[in-house]
Amino acid sequence: MSDNQQQRQLPYQRAWGKIPWAYHAMCREIRRHLKRRGWALWELDDAAGWQDGYAGKALNPATPSGRMVGYDMLDLAFTALAGRGYRVLIVPADFKADLRRAADRAAIYGLLDEQEATEAEHVANMIDLAAYTRKVPKIAEV
């Protein structure tokens, strides 16, 4: 580029600090699964049903062409990588686990069981609400 040409300025670029920590964590998990499978970004695009080049934008939101995708698009990526039966587990930052130890594996499965019990209780409450008030919960509307 010569000195008299102006550099193209994009109207908006997110700083890393402006992107939610949860989004960083989900992108990191998607990249970890891509590496484990040996997939390139275009293969994720194809498997998730995204348009060409979208994975590069979604996984790099702080770049000039980056995007923060919605949860529906993240669901497509996780489903493409892990199948329909994936589970998301949130653990405290100070939780240390060595998966070679049976006690640590049991602790992780305990957290997953607790999460599923909480979710099942939430669904049961929505069913009760719908049965007694004749209102359809918003999550059940299509």
C-alpha positions as CSV (number, residue, x, y, z in Angstrom):
1,M,0.0,0.0,0.0
2,S,1.4,3.4,-0.9
3,D,1.7,6.3,1.4
4,N,-1.1,8.3,-0.2
5,Q,-3.7,5.4,0.0
6,Q,-5.8,5.4,3.1
7,Q,-6.1,2.2,5.0
8,R,-9.7,0.8,5.0
9,Q,-11.3,1.3,8.4
10,L,-14.1,-1.0,9.3
11,P,-16.9,0.6,11.2
12,Y,-16.8,-1.6,14.2
13,Q,-14.5,-4.2,15.7
14,R,-15.1,-5.8,19.1
15,A,-12.3,-5.8,21.6
16,W,-11.6,-9.1,23.4
17,G,-12.9,-7.5,26.7
18,K,-16.3,-6.8,25.2
19,I,-17.0,-10.4,24.3
20,P,-18.6,-12.4,27.1
21,W,-16.5,-15.0,28.8
22,A,-19.1,-17.7,28.1
23,Y,-18.8,-17.1,24.4
24,H,-15.0,-17.5,24.7
25,A,-15.5,-20.8,26.5
26,M,-17.9,-22.1,23.9
27,C,-15.6,-21.1,21.0
28,R,-12.7,-22.8,22.8
29,E,-14.8,-26.0,23.2
30,I,-15.7,-26.0,19.5
31,R,-12.0,-25.6,18.5
32,R,-11.1,-28.4,20.9
33,H,-13.6,-30.7,19.2
34,L,-12.5,-29.6,15.7
35,K,-8.9,-30.5,16.6
36,R,-9.9,-33.8,18.1
37,R,-11.7,-34.8,14.9
38,G,-9.1,-33.3,12.7
39,W,-11.6,-31.0,10.9
40,A,-10.9,-27.8,9.1
41,L,-13.3,-24.9,9.6
42,W,-14.9,-25.5,6.2
43,E,-15.9,-29.0,7.4
44,L,-17.7,-27.5,10.4
45,D,-19.4,-25.1,8.0
46,D,-20.7,-28.1,5.9
47,A,-21.6,-30.2,8.9
48,A,-23.5,-27.5,10.7
49,G,-25.2,-26.2,7.6
50,W,-23.5,-22.8,7.9
51,Q,-22.6,-20.7,4.8
52,D,-19.0,-20.9,3.6
53,G,-16.6,-19.1,5.9
54,Y,-19.0,-18.6,8.7
55,A,-17.1,-20.8,11.2
56,G,-14.0,-18.5,10.9
57,K,-16.1,-15.5,11.7
58,A,-18.0,-17.2,14.5
59,L,-14.9,-18.5,16.3
60,N,-12.9,-15.3,15.9
61,P,-15.3,-12.6,17.0
62,A,-12.6,-10.0,17.8
63,T,-11.4,-9.9,14.2
64,P,-12.6,-7.2,11.8
65,S,-14.9,-9.7,10.0
66,G,-15.8,-11.6,13.2
67,R,-19.3,-12.2,14.5
68,M,-20.8,-13.3,17.7
69,V,-23.3,-15.9,16.7
70,G,-26.5,-16.7,18.5
71,Y,-27.3,-19.7,20.6
72,D,-29.2,-21.4,17.7
73,M,-26.0,-21.3,15.6
74,L,-23.9,-22.6,18.4
75,D,-26.4,-25.4,18.8
76,L,-25.9,-26.3,15.2
77,A,-22.1,-26.4,15.7
78,F,-22.2,-28.5,18.9
79,T,-24.7,-30.9,17.2
80,A,-22.4,-31.3,14.2
81,L,-19.4,-32.0,16.4
82,A,-20.9,-34.1,19.2
83,G,-24.3,-35.3,17.9
84,R,-27.7,-34.5,19.2
85,G,-27.1,-35.9,22.7
86,Y,-24.5,-33.4,23.9
87,R,-24.5,-31.9,27.3
88,V,-23.0,-28.6,28.5
89,L,-21.5,-28.6,32.0
90,I,-20.5,-25.5,33.9
91,V,-18.0,-26.0,36.7
92,P,-16.3,-23.5,39.0
93,A,-12.9,-22.2,37.9
94,D,-11.2,-23.7,41.0
95,F,-12.6,-27.2,40.2
96,K,-9.6,-29.5,39.6
97,A,-10.2,-32.9,38.1
98,D,-8.0,-35.7,37.0
99,L,-10.0,-37.9,34.7
100,R,-7.7,-40.8,35.4
101,R,-9.0,-40.9,39.0
102,A,-12.3,-42.6,39.6
103,A,-13.3,-40.2,42.3
104,D,-12.9,-37.2,40.0
105,R,-14.9,-38.9,37.3
106,A,-17.6,-39.6,39.8
107,A,-17.6,-35.9,40.9
108,I,-18.1,-34.8,37.3
109,Y,-20.9,-37.3,36.7
110,G,-22.4,-36.1,40.0
111,L,-22.4,-32.5,38.6
112,L,-24.1,-33.7,35.4
113,D,-26.7,-35.7,37.3
114,E,-27.5,-32.6,39.5
115,Q,-27.8,-30.5,36.3
116,E,-30.2,-33.0,34.7
117,A,-32.3,-33.2,37.9
118,T,-32.6,-29.4,38.0
119,E,-33.6,-29.3,34.4
120,A,-36.1,-32.1,34.8
121,E,-37.6,-30.2,37.8
122,H,-37.9,-27.1,35.6
123,V,-39.7,-29.0,32.9
124,A,-42.1,-30.5,35.4
125,N,-42.9,-27.1,36.8
126,M,-43.7,-25.9,33.2
127,I,-46.0,-28.8,32.7
128,D,-47.8,-28.2,36.0
129,L,-48.1,-24.5,35.1
130,A,-49.6,-25.4,31.7
131,A,-52.0,-28.0,33.2
132,Y,-53.4,-25.7,36.0
133,T,-53.5,-22.4,34.2
134,R,-54.2,-23.5,30.6
135,K,-51.3,-21.3,29.5
136,V,-48.6,-22.7,27.2
137,P,-45.1,-21.8,28.4
138,K,-43.2,-19.7,26.0
139,I,-40.5,-22.3,25.7
140,A,-43.1,-24.8,24.3
141,E,-44.6,-22.5,21.7
142,V,-43.6,-23.2,18.1
